[in-house]
Amino acid sequence: MDSFCSWDGETLVLNILGKPSAKQDAIGKAKGNQLKVSVTAAPVAGRATDHMVRFLAAQFGVTIQDIEVVFGRYHVNKQLRIKSPKKLPSVVDKNLPPR
């Protein structure tokens, strides 16, 4: 996977570089093969990842149950799988390889 995002059937796979304790929740720019995502939550016991999942669920138009943290729950480097996203933030849409 050269890009930070790809399709696996109807599931969107995202490689994320998390930035906890940020001023605001935001989807940033691509950084190599990762997408920078900032969240306001502190990195305590996986809370920043939980907060990120809630934030991204709204951004992609899915429920939190539709997002699986494959790895990186306690680390800044993460991989998420988002089942059948209803909408795509522009940075993701622009970088997604065609299905």
C-alpha positions as CSV (number, residue, x, y, z in Angstrom):
1,M,0.0,0.0,0.0
2,D,1.8,3.2,-1.2
3,S,-1.0,5.5,-0.1
4,F,-2.3,5.8,3.4
5,C,-5.7,4.5,2.2
6,S,-7.0,1.6,0.2
7,W,-10.1,-0.4,-0.4
8,D,-10.6,-4.0,0.7
9,G,-13.9,-4.8,-0.8
10,E,-16.4,-2.4,0.8
11,T,-14.0,-1.6,3.7
12,L,-11.7,1.4,3.7
13,V,-8.3,0.7,5.2
14,L,-6.5,3.7,6.7
15,N,-3.0,4.0,8.0
16,I,-2.9,6.8,10.6
17,L,-0.3,8.8,12.4
18,G,-2.2,10.0,15.5
19,K,-1.5,13.2,17.3
20,P,-3.1,13.2,20.8
21,S,-3.6,16.2,23.1
22,A,-4.1,18.5,20.1
23,K,-6.0,21.9,20.2
24,Q,-8.8,20.5,18.1
25,D,-9.9,17.3,16.4
26,A,-8.8,17.4,12.8
27,I,-7.9,15.3,9.8
28,G,-4.6,16.6,8.6
29,K,-2.4,15.9,5.5
30,A,-0.9,12.8,4.3
31,K,2.6,12.2,5.8
32,G,4.3,9.5,3.7
33,N,2.0,6.4,3.8
34,Q,0.0,7.7,6.8
35,L,-2.8,10.2,7.3
36,K,-2.2,12.6,10.2
37,V,-5.2,12.8,12.5
38,S,-5.2,15.1,15.6
39,V,-7.5,14.6,18.6
40,T,-8.0,16.6,21.8
41,A,-7.9,13.5,24.0
42,A,-4.8,12.7,26.0
43,P,-3.0,9.4,25.3
44,V,-4.1,7.6,28.4
45,A,-5.2,3.9,28.4
46,G,-6.3,4.1,24.7
47,R,-8.7,7.0,25.3
48,A,-7.2,9.1,22.5
49,T,-7.8,6.2,20.1
50,D,-11.4,5.8,21.3
51,H,-11.9,9.5,20.8
52,M,-10.4,9.3,17.3
53,V,-12.8,6.5,16.4
54,R,-15.7,8.6,17.6
55,F,-14.5,11.6,15.6
56,L,-13.7,9.6,12.5
57,A,-17.1,7.8,12.6
58,A,-18.8,11.2,12.2
59,Q,-16.4,12.2,9.4
60,F,-17.0,9.0,7.4
61,G,-20.8,8.8,8.2
62,V,-20.6,5.5,10.0
63,T,-21.2,4.2,13.5
64,I,-18.3,3.6,15.9
65,Q,-19.0,-0.1,15.6
66,D,-18.2,0.2,11.9
67,I,-14.6,1.1,12.7
68,E,-12.1,-1.5,13.7
69,V,-8.7,-0.6,15.2
70,V,-6.5,-3.3,13.6
71,F,-3.4,-2.2,15.5
72,G,-2.0,0.8,17.3
73,R,-4.6,1.3,20.0
74,Y,-1.9,2.4,22.4
75,H,0.5,3.9,19.8
76,V,0.5,6.8,17.4
77,N,0.9,4.5,14.4
78,K,-2.5,2.9,13.8
79,Q,-4.4,1.0,11.1
80,L,-8.2,1.4,11.0
81,R,-10.8,-0.5,8.9
82,I,-14.0,1.4,8.2
83,K,-16.9,-0.6,6.9
84,S,-18.8,0.9,4.0
85,P,-18.1,4.6,4.6
86,K,-21.0,6.9,3.6
87,K,-18.8,9.9,3.0
88,L,-15.1,10.5,2.4
89,P,-13.2,13.6,3.7
90,S,-11.5,15.3,0.7
91,V,-8.0,14.3,1.6
92,V,-9.0,10.6,1.6
93,D,-11.1,10.9,-1.6
94,K,-8.2,12.6,-3.4
95,N,-5.7,9.9,-2.4
96,L,-7.8,6.8,-2.8
97,P,-6.8,4.5,-5.6
98,P,-9.8,3.5,-7.8
99,R,-11.6,0.3,-6.8
